[in-house]
Amino acid sequence: LGMSKLQIAMTITKEAALISFLGVSLGIALSYLLKFFVTSTMTLEVEISPHLLLLTMLVGMIGGTIGALYPAVKAASVDPVEALNYE
């Protein structure tokens, strides 16, 4: 109550972008952690390219944000009285 449909959709989209950013950041941190584990226990050399790292971040962020557009529009179109009545 009190938010326009655009504000509701933008709030959900921003939350999805934040979750995507956190997921991408955690994934990158884990990949570096696994890189050090693999290189210290095996003779295998693992290299993480900065270009691929940037591409991974972009794809993750864009994918997560685009993936939230449909639920955001759907949530914005729900009547507030029906949404409160459902709970």
N, C-alpha and C positions, 0 to 999 in steps of 0.2 A: 504494500500500500504506500502510495506516495511517490513511486518511481514510474517514469515513463517506460514504454516498451523498449525504446532505444537504450535507456539507462540499464534496464534489466539485461538486455542482450549484451551490452558492452561489459557489464560487471562479470557475467559468466565467461565471456571471451577473455577478459583480463585474467581471471582466475585460472583458466585453462593455459594461458601463456605462461603464467607463473609456475604452474605445476610442470609444464613442459620444460621450462628453464631449469627447475630443480632436478627433474629426471635426467636431462642432458648433462648437467653438472655432475650429478652422482655417477652417471655412466662413464664420463671422462675420468673422474677420480678413480673409479674402479679399474678402468682400463690401464691407467698408469701403475696402479698397485699390482695388478696382474702382470704387467710388463716386467716390473722389478722382480717379482716372484719367479717368473719363467726364466729370465736371464740369469738369476742367481742359482737356480737349481738345475738348469740344463745348459747345454752348449748352443742352444738355439738363440739366434740374435733377433730381437723384436724391435722394430722401429715404428714409431707413430708419426706419420706425416702431418705437419701443421695444416696443409691444404685439406687433407681428409678430415682432420679435426674440425676445421671451420665448416666444411661441407656437412659433416654430421650434425653440428650445432644448428645450422640453418635448416636442414631437413627436419630435425626433431622439433624445432620451434614452430616452423611453418606447418608441419603435419599436425602437431598438437592443437594449434590455433584453428586451423581449418576444420579439424575434427570436432571442434566445439561449436562451430557455427550453427549446425542443424539443431542441437539441443538448446542452444541459446535462443534461437528464433522460436522454437517450440515453447520454451518456458516463457518467453515474452508474450506469446499469444494466449496464454492461459488466463482465464478470468480470475482475479484475485479472490473473489468470494468462493469460487469452486476450489481453488488451491487450498484455501484455509479450511473449507468444509471437508476436503479429502483427508486431511490429517485428523 
